[in-house]
Amino acid sequence: MSAQPQQVRNYLRELQHTICDALEAADGSGKFIEDRIDTAGGGVSAPRVLEEGTHIERSGVNFTHSVGTELPAAATARRPELAGRGFQAISLSLIVHPRNPYAPTTHANFRCFVATKEGEKPVWWMGGGYDLTPYYGFDEDAVHFHQTAKNACEPFGAAVYPRLKERCDEYFFLPHRGEARGVGGVFFDDFQLSGWDTTVAFLRSISASFIPAYLPILERRKNQEYGEKERDFQLYRRGRYVEFNLLQDRGTKYGIESGRRIEAVMCSMPPLVRWTYNHQPEPGSPEAVLYERYLHPQDWTNLP
């Protein structure tokens, strides 16, 4: 089947509602507010944001369908042969910043690009994935998160999960710190399998697995007791998240260069954050364990 962007648009828009409903239920009080506008060529920008909930300090679940006559530079930097083509870009991107320091931040993105030129076949690809950024590490959380992603990948070949897991470890890395952002997950870009239908089926499988991967972790940690020390460390570590988003993240750069609303692009930022000069965790502390054990790539689905 040839590329049909409307098929992906309909699915991701419905997934946005499903994810928001699940997060509202987990929070118990917070509600997402949608700030929709229609854009040129039949596109739509529909960010949905929940702030100051009981357990979720901020979450943004943003749906975008962009239609344009020329791909922005962020999209053609790695694919210069596509310069000058018209395009449709459909994406669902989300972030969850829980209030409890023991509950990890998570990020997910699922997207489809279709580049067109009169008289030529469409050029298309999928991208996305999801990852986990704990402030305090727990083996059972990392194992569950990765095993769920692996299960979603396995129907499409045994090699898919290891490849996407490795890509995630490579991408979500802060080179200026020499440090991973978290415990990883799966990441894919410029991605195709055997054809459009199979690739869409994969996108549906991995995106549908996000809530089963993350929600049990949030439920397990959201009521865990914590104090000022844990909160301070959470805010300090959120600084790494900001650094990655502003310095490394291709999605942030694309959102700015493609003319998306800055408020929608930046709603992925944590609401509160702090930087402490030359912070050094106490040896043997849970904070030190995060660096020593959880910020190093490993096979979480096959622990010794």
PyMOL commands that set and color helices and strands:
alter all, ss='L'
color gray80, all
select helices_A, chain A and resi 5-27+40-42+73-76+80-82+139-156+160-171+196-208+210-221+228-247+250-257+262-266+286-294
alter helices_A, ss='H'
color red, helices_A
select strands_A, chain A and resi 33-34+37-39+43-51+56-68+86-98+105-116+123-133+173-174+179-180+184-191
alter strands_A, ss='S'
color yellow, strands_A
deselect
rebuild
show_as cartoon
